[in-house]
Amino acid sequence: MQPTGPAIPLKGLPQGLTAHAVVRTRHAADGTRRLVNARQTGMPHYSQVDLTATKLPKHLATGAIPPLAGSGDRAFVFNAAHREWRAIRRRYGRHAWAAAIALTRAGVVVLRCNVTASEMALGAPIRWYRTDAAARTAAQLATQQTATRDQLRAGVQDAVDALRARLSDATTRFSTMKGLTETALESLRSALQAELDRPSPAPKRSRILIAVTRDVCEGTIHPNARAFSQAHTGHTKTWDDARTILSHCGVARAVATAIGLQRDSRIGAGGAIALQTAGHSLPLRYLRGPVLLRAEQTDMCLTLTGARLIVVENLQAAETLCDALNIRTTSSDVGIAYCGGMPSASVLGRIADLAAVGDAIVIAPDADLGGIRIAIAVYQALPPAAQTRSVFCDVGSARHVRQRPWAPDSPVWEALRTAQTGPAAALAQGCLDRGYPVEQEAAIIESVLRLI
């Protein structure tokens, strides 16, 4: 859409924008359309205006427009010819007006607003319309998405075929890759097939699965996770979360270990916890915690020597808690375990061992969907008796800086509602009530100290 009415001056018009009158017409008896004029002046009656950029850009630089940066923002803006203001407010919350003005200045939308006739001032927004340039961009994005989807689907299918061929080749020696079994390979094949069964394969997840399959089939072993990312993307940190993605896809950990992507998981321990190994014992209260330990050490044992155990996923929070609780004193009865995000089975086992003898267990994750999943994993790993002595800490209940809300169409909402039926129901409800994540160190410290 492009406005057709004349440009008119208005009070309160944002800089860089031009207001075009929305000309009202009516059907005449002769079949034509006539202007609707104000009775008092006989002049055209302007009750609404369309705002456009005073200088329209030649090209839409979508990557440089903040309202298009969030997950799903491009689809929200480009996939509909117009959006009502109530929908825009649901999407952007208190930033809705700023987002609309930014998109208007960028030539992406035409913003229709009311006019305060008595003062000829800009009134409340009504809706926006996609510009002709934005419509062309939407068509180009749709074409690109279709091409990307087809390429990804073909790549995933090739990976499935390659893995199947390798499995059926009697001369293939997958056994040379440490710990790789048929069951583990089947988990990789199932993850690939799950992507094929989706309406549209997820780009990042699909590319990681394809890369892992290629490494498995070619017998490639990387020195570490960042070398894996460097080999396949050209950058060491692009796929920092590859191990987590594989885990969420149900791929056996042995696959990641075989190609060098998975290293020993670590647990941080401090305070009233004793470390026993090789016939020696060390009370960790003598060290500034948390001390990071490789969890897959069969000759290592961790024992809680106090009455209370605090489990946190945030390293900075764990360090500050160790200092704030003065855990290096002999009178302290608090042990602190740091799991560093979603804990592995080995880390969960260590936490369960520590919790078995504790009188109270506090599970304090970030107040977001990931934190809830971590909290549930920790809780479910505890012995039944320890579960009854455990409590979830909602760090969002402490003072914190309000964050940007989750988008209305984000899958986070449904996942949080599902979590309301689980053991971390209260934590999930808190996240739903706030509508945004809280993962701030100060809030974690305040909420834990208040709880214990």
PABA-960233 format. One line per 2 residues: their letters; for each residue x, y negated, z negated of C-alpha. Coordinates in steps of 0.02 Angstrom, whole numbers, plus 32768, in hexadecimal, padded with zeros to 4 digits. Example, Ala and Ser with C-alpha at 12.3 -4.5 7.8 and 13.67 -1.06 7.14 Angstrom:
PABA-960233
as> 8267/80E1/7E7A; 82AC/8035/7E9B .
This chain:
PABA-960233
mq> 8000/8000/8000; 8035/7F4D/8023 .
pt> 7FD2/7EB6/7FE3; 7F73/7E50/8065 .
gp> 7F32/7DBD/7FFE; 7F85/7D12/7FF4 .
ai> 800D/7CEE/7F74; 7FCC/7C84/7EE4 .
pl> 8021/7C33/7E4E; 7FFE/7C80/7DA4 .
kg> 8032/7C5B/7CF3; 8096/7CE6/7CA0 .
lp> 80D4/7D32/7D42; 8175/7D97/7D22 .
qg> 8211/7D58/7D79; 8234/7DA4/7E23 .
lt> 817E/7DCE/7E47; 80FA/7D80/7EB6 .
ah> 803E/7D86/7E93; 7FCC/7DA8/7F28 .
av> 7F13/7D89/7F11; 7EA0/7E1D/7F24 .
vr> 7E1C/7DD5/7F98; 7D6C/7E10/7F70 .
tr> 7CF1/7E28/8000; 7C3C/7E5E/8016 .
ha> 7BD4/7EA4/80A3; 7B74/7E21/8105 .
ad> 7ACC/7E3A/815C; 7B20/7E39/8207 .
gt> 7B8E/7ECD/81D7; 7C2B/7E67/81B9 .
rr> 7C84/7E49/8114; 7C86/7D9D/80C2 .
lv> 7CF4/7D53/803A; 7CA8/7D4B/7F8C .
na> 7CBD/7C97/7F50; 7CAC/7C4E/7EA2 .
rq> 7C05/7BF6/7E8D; 7C4E/7B60/7E34 .
tg> 7CD5/7B34/7EB3; 7CA3/7B8C/7F51 .
mp> 7D56/7BC7/7F5D; 7D8C/7C7F/7F65 .
hy> 7D77/7CD6/7EBC; 7E19/7D27/7E82 .
sq> 7E02/7D9B/7DEE; 7E91/7E13/7E14 .
vd> 7F3F/7E08/7E5E; 7FBD/7E81/7EA5 .
lt> 806F/7E66/7E69; 80FE/7E8C/7EE0 .
at> 81B9/7E6D/7EE4; 81E0/7DBF/7F26 .
kl> 8271/7E0B/7F87; 824D/7EBB/7FBD .
pk> 82E8/7F2A/7FC5; 8315/7F7A/806A .
hl> 832B/8024/8017; 82E5/806E/7F77 .
at> 8379/8095/7F07; 8319/8113/7E9E .
ga> 83B2/814A/7E3C; 83CC/809B/7DF4 .
ip> 831A/807F/7DB5; 8308/80A9/7CF9 .
pl> 824E/80DA/7D01; 827F/8164/7D7B .
ag> 8308/81AC/7D0C; 82A1/821C/7C9A .
sg> 826E/82CF/7CBB; 81D4/82CC/7D2A .
dr> 81D7/820F/7D44; 81F4/821A/7DFF .
af> 8162/8290/7E15; 80F3/821E/7DAC .
vf> 811D/8184/7E14; 812E/81CB/7EC3 .
na> 80B0/825A/7EC6; 8012/81F1/7EB6 .
ah> 7FD4/8161/7F24; 7F9F/8104/7E87 .
re> 7FA2/8116/7DCA; 7F26/80CB/7D4F .
wr> 7F6F/8064/7CC1; 7F35/80DE/7C3B .
ai> 7F9A/8167/7C90; 8031/80F4/7C9B .
rr> 8025/80CD/7BE2; 801C/8186/7BB8 .
ry> 80B9/81A2/7C1E; 8126/8112/7BE3 .
gr> 80D7/80E2/7B3B; 810C/8037/7AFB .
ha> 8183/8026/7B8E; 80F5/802F/7C0D .
wa> 80F2/7F76/7C3C; 81B0/7F6D/7C4C .
aa> 81AF/800A/7CB7; 8126/7FC6/7D29 .
ia> 8181/7F20/7D41; 8226/7F79/7D67 .
lt> 81D2/7FE8/7DE9; 817A/7F52/7E35 .
ra> 821C/7EEE/7E43; 826D/7F85/7E94 .
gv> 81E6/7F8D/7F1B; 81A4/8036/7EE0 .
vv> 80F6/8000/7EAA; 8079/7F73/7EBE .
lr> 8033/7F47/7E12; 7F7E/7F0F/7E0B .
cn> 7F4E/7E9F/7D78; 7EBB/7E38/7D3F .
vt> 7EBC/7D7A/7D46; 7E85/7D09/7CB8 .
as> 7E1D/7C97/7D26; 7E0C/7C05/7CAC .
em> 7EC9/7BF2/7C9E; 7EFE/7C47/7D41 .
al> 7F72/7CB4/7CD9; 7FAA/7D67/7CEF .
ga> 7F38/7DDF/7C92; 7F39/7E96/7C63 .
pi> 7F7C/7F1A/7CDC; 7EFE/7F8D/7D33 .
rw> 7F60/800A/7D9B; 7FF0/8016/7E13 .
yr> 7FF6/804D/7EC9; 8086/80A2/7F1F .
td> 80D6/8031/7FA3; 80EB/8068/8056 .
aa> 81A7/8079/8037; 8184/80E6/7F9F .
ar> 810D/8152/8006; 8198/8170/8084 .
ta> 8211/8198/7FF7; 8192/8212/7FAE .
aq> 8188/826C/8054; 8246/8276/805E .
la> 8251/82B8/7FAB; 81CD/833B/7FD0 .
tq> 822F/8374/8069; 82D0/837C/8003 .
qt> 827A/83DC/7F77; 8235/845A/7FF2 .
at> 82E0/8471/8041; 8333/8482/7F96 .
rd> 82B0/84FF/7F5E; 82C8/8568/7FFA .
ql> 8385/8563/7FEA; 837D/8594/7F32 .
ra> 8304/8621/7F56; 8377/8662/7FE0 .
gv> 840E/8654/7F6D; 83B8/86B3/7EE0 .
qd> 837F/8739/7F5A; 8430/874C/7F9C .
av> 846E/875E/7EE9; 83EC/87E6/7EC6 .
da> 841E/8842/7F65; 84D8/8834/7F3D .
lr> 84C0/8875/7E8C; 8454/8904/7EC9 .
ar> 84D6/8933/7F4D; 8560/8932/7ECD .
ls> 84FC/899D/7E56; 84DB/8A1E/7EDE .
da> 8592/8A23/7F17; 85E5/8AB6/7EC4 .
tt> 8691/8A67/7EDA; 8663/89CC/7E77 .
rf> 86BA/89C5/7DCF; 8656/8951/7D62 .
st> 869F/89AD/7CCD; 8741/894D/7CE7 .
mk> 86E5/88B4/7CA6; 86E0/88BC/7BE9 .
gl> 863D/88FC/7B9F; 85D8/88F4/7C41 .
te> 8554/897D/7C42; 84C5/89AB/7CB5 .
ta> 844B/8966/7C35; 84A7/88BF/7C34 .
le> 84A7/88B8/7CF2; 83EE/88E1/7CF5 .
sl> 83CE/884A/7C85; 8425/87DC/7D07 .
rs> 83C0/8828/7D94; 831F/880C/7D32 .
al> 834B/8755/7D16; 836B/873E/7DD0 .
qa> 82C7/8793/7DFB; 826B/8722/7D80 .
el> 82A9/868B/7DE1; 8269/86D6/7E83 .
dr> 81BF/86F1/7E33; 81AE/863A/7E03 .
ps> 8151/85C2/7E7A; 81F2/855E/7E84 .
pa> 829B/8599/7E3D; 82E7/8524/7DBB .
pk> 8380/84D4/7E10; 83FF/84D7/7D83 .
rs> 83CB/857E/7D3C; 83C9/85D0/7DE8 .
ri> 8475/858E/7E16; 84BF/85CD/7D72 .
li> 8473/867A/7D8D; 84B4/867E/7E3F .
av> 8563/864B/7E06; 8565/86CE/7D7B .
tr> 852D/8755/7DF6; 85B6/8724/7E70 .
dv> 863A/872D/7DE7; 85FA/87D7/7DAD .
ce> 85F9/881E/7E5E; 86A5/87D9/7E86 .
gt> 86F0/8808/7DDD; 871E/8753/7DB5 .
ih> 874C/8730/7D00; 875D/867A/7CC8 .
pn> 87CF/8640/7C3B; 873D/85E8/7BE5 .
ar> 8691/859A/7BFE; 86D4/84F6/7C42 .
af> 873D/8551/7CC2; 869D/85A7/7CFC .
sq> 864A/84FD/7D12; 86E4/84B6/7D6A .
ah> 86EA/8548/7DE4; 8635/8539/7E19 .
tg> 860D/847E/7E0A; 86B5/8426/7E11 .
ht> 869C/83E0/7D61; 86C0/842E/7CB9 .
kt> 8625/83F1/7C5C; 859B/83FF/7CDE .
wd> 8567/84AB/7C9F; 8593/8498/7BE8 .
da> 84ED/84E9/7BBC; 8503/8580/7C31 .
rt> 850F/85FC/7BA1; 846F/85B9/7B53 .
il> 8413/85C0/7BF9; 8449/8675/7C15 .
sh> 840D/86A1/7B67; 8364/8650/7B85 .
cg> 8356/86B2/7C29; 836E/8754/7BCA .
va> 8418/877B/7C17; 847C/87ED/7BA4 .
ra> 850C/8798/7B4C; 8580/881F/7B92 .
va> 856D/87D0/7C3E; 85AB/8726/7C02 .
ta> 8636/8779/7BA1; 866D/87E0/7C38 .
ig> 868D/8747/7CA5; 86DF/86E2/7C1A .
lq> 864C/866F/7C00; 8622/86AA/7B51 .
rd> 86A2/869A/7AC6; 8696/86CB/7A10 .
sr> 860D/8669/79BA; 863B/8603/7921 .
ig> 85EC/85E0/787A; 861B/854F/780B .
ag> 8620/8571/7751; 8645/8502/76BC .
ga> 8621/84E9/7604; 85EC/857A/7596 .
ia> 861F/8601/7613; 86AE/867C/7602 .
lq> 870F/86C2/7696; 8754/8772/7687 .
ta> 87C7/87BD/770A; 885B/8835/770E .
gh> 884D/8853/7653; 8857/879A/7628 .
sl> 87D0/8723/75E9; 87C7/8667/7600 .
pl> 8741/85F8/75B0; 8717/857D/763B .
ry> 86EE/84F6/75BD; 87AA/84D3/75B9 .
lr> 87A3/8497/766E; 8747/8403/76B9 .
gp> 86B9/8458/7714; 8673/8499/777C .
vl> 86FF/850F/77AE; 86E1/8557/785D .
lr> 86F6/8614/7863; 86E5/868E/78F3 .
ae> 864C/86F4/78C4; 867D/8794/7921 .
qt> 8704/87C8/78A6; 86DB/8874/7862 .
dm> 8754/8866/77CF; 870C/87BE/7794 .
cl> 8686/87AA/770F; 862E/870C/76D7 .
tl> 85D6/8708/762E; 856D/8680/75DF .
tg> 85B0/865F/7530; 852F/85DB/7503 .
ar> 8472/85D6/74F5; 8444/856E/758E .
li> 846A/857B/7647; 8450/84F1/76C8 .
vv> 844F/851F/7781; 8469/8490/77FD .
en> 8487/848C/78B9; 84DB/83E1/78BF .
lq> 8597/83DF/789D; 85A0/8328/7867 .
aa> 850F/8344/77EF; 8565/83DF/77A9 .
et> 8605/837D/778A; 85A9/82EE/7736 .
lc> 8543/8365/76CB; 85E2/83BA/7690 .
da> 8624/8310/7659; 8580/82CD/7612 .
ln> 855D/8368/75A9; 860E/8366/7562 .
ir> 861E/841F/758B; 86D6/8425/755A .
tt> 86AB/841B/74A2; 869C/84BC/743F .
ss> 85EF/8489/7402; 85A5/8483/74B1 .
dv> 8530/8514/74D8; 850D/84E5/758E .
gi> 8550/8543/7624; 8541/84F8/76D2 .
ay> 8539/855B/7774; 8548/8504/781D .
cg> 8508/8565/78B4; 852D/84EB/7944 .
gm> 848B/84F7/79A6; 8434/859B/79CF .
ps> 8496/861C/7969; 84D3/86C0/79B1 .
as> 84A4/8767/7965; 854B/8769/7909 .
vl> 852E/86BD/78BD; 847D/86EC/788C .
gr> 84C3/8786/7836; 853D/871B/77D3 .
ia> 84B2/86A4/779D; 8445/8737/776A .
dl> 84D2/877D/76FE; 84E8/86D4/76A8 .
aa> 842D/86BF/768C; 8418/876C/7640 .
vg> 8459/8732/7597; 841B/867D/7597 .
da> 838F/863D/7527; 835C/85B7/75A8 .
iv> 837F/85A9/7662; 8365/8503/76BD .
ia> 835C/850A/777B; 837B/845B/77C0 .
pd> 837D/8452/787F; 835F/83BB/78EF .
ad> 82A8/838D/78F9; 828B/83BE/79AE .
lg> 825B/8457/7A12; 830D/849C/7A13 .
gi> 831B/8482/7958; 8278/84DF/793A .
ri> 82B5/8573/79A1; 8358/8575/7940 .
ai> 82FC/856C/789B; 828B/85FD/78CC .
av> 8320/8665/7904; 8377/8648/785D .
yq> 82DA/866C/77F9; 82B4/870E/7856 .
al> 8367/874A/783A; 8358/8739/777D .
pp> 832F/87CE/770E; 8276/87CE/76DC .
aa> 829F/879D/7629; 8308/870A/7665 .
qt> 827B/86D0/76D8; 820C/86B6/7641 .
rs> 8292/8648/75F3; 82AF/85DF/7690 .
vf> 8268/8537/76C1; 826C/84D3/7764 .
cd> 82A9/8420/7758; 8253/83A2/77CC .
vg> 82DC/8321/77E8; 825E/82B3/7841 .
sa> 820A/8291/779A; 82A1/8227/7767 .
rh> 82C7/8178/77A2; 82FF/8178/7857 .
vr> 8303/8115/78F7; 826B/8133/7964 .
qr> 8299/8189/7A08; 824A/818B/7AB4 .
pw> 81AD/81F9/7AB3; 81A4/8299/7B15 .
ap> 814B/8281/7BBC; 8092/82B0/7BBA .
ds> 80AE/833B/7C39; 814A/837F/7BE2 .
pv> 8145/843A/7BBB; 8184/840C/7B0D .
we> 80D2/83E9/7AD3; 8090/8496/7AFB .
al> 812A/84E9/7AB1; 8115/8486/7A10 .
rt> 805D/84B5/7A06; 808E/856B/7A1B .
aq> 810B/8558/798C; 807D/851F/791A .
tg> 804E/85D6/7906; 80FE/860A/78D1 .
pa> 8164/85FE/7831; 819C/854B/785A .
aa> 80E9/850D/786F; 80FF/8474/77FF .
la> 819D/843F/785B; 8143/8453/7902 .
qg> 80B0/83EC/78C3; 8126/8361/788C .
cl> 8172/835C/793B; 80C4/8356/798A .
dr> 808C/82CA/7916; 8125/825F/793E .
gy> 8129/8288/79F8; 81E5/8274/7A08 .
pv> 8284/82CF/79CE; 82EA/82A4/7933 .
eq> 839D/82E0/7935; 83F4/825C/78CD .
ea> 847C/8281/784E; 843F/8204/77CD .
ai> 838F/824B/77D1; 83D2/82FC/77BA .
ie> 8438/82C8/7722; 83AA/8267/76D1 .
sv> 8328/82EE/76EA; 8398/837A/76A9 .
lr> 83D0/8319/7610; 831B/82ED/75EA .
li> 82E6/83A3/75FC; 836B/83F0/758C .
